[in-house]
């Protein structure tokens, strides 16, 4: 993706028709089917904590290419999306690595976009609590996103946004053994994120 962005920028460098910014970001998400639940004890009181297929923390980095057409841009990122429950006996996690491609339309300090999110190596790890390791097929989803730039899109700076992603995860292996039947979990979620462009 970064190579594509660089090629586009070099092709139009003489006319200064294309601009490129880098970005890093972090976000919180909520939603999806329950994958696991753990009962935690706090000084005699108990509480249930769960892992969900659409939660919890995202970290991303990538580039935004501003196209020659006014108000159009293309964002490409790679990220890490995970949820974790920690106990005295160990941790359980659900993690995956999203690759995203999102065309955007800008108006003033706002932009809206819809694009694709491809999740690599989704994995649910319950081993530390005596459970299984569940591997899922790579999954393709789609998303819609609204963002607000505090300093204007071609000036860089901080961005805050909202998004909704639709995706399903299909079980491939449990403890290294292939699982027939195609069990699926809904990973649909909403999220809020903060990015910095430079």
Beta strands, then each sheet from edge to edge (+ up, - down):
strand 1: 19-30
strand 2: 34-42
strand 3: 45-52
strand 4: 57-66
strand 5: 72-87
strand 6: 90-107
strand 7: 110-125
strand 8: 133-136
strand 9: 139-149
strand 10: 157-166
strand 11: 168-174
strand 12: 177-178
strand 13: 184-186
strand 14: 189-197
sheet 1: 12+ 11- 8+ 7- 6+ 5- 4+ 1- 14+ 10- 9+
sheet 2: 2+ 3-
sheet 3: 12+ 11- 13+
end
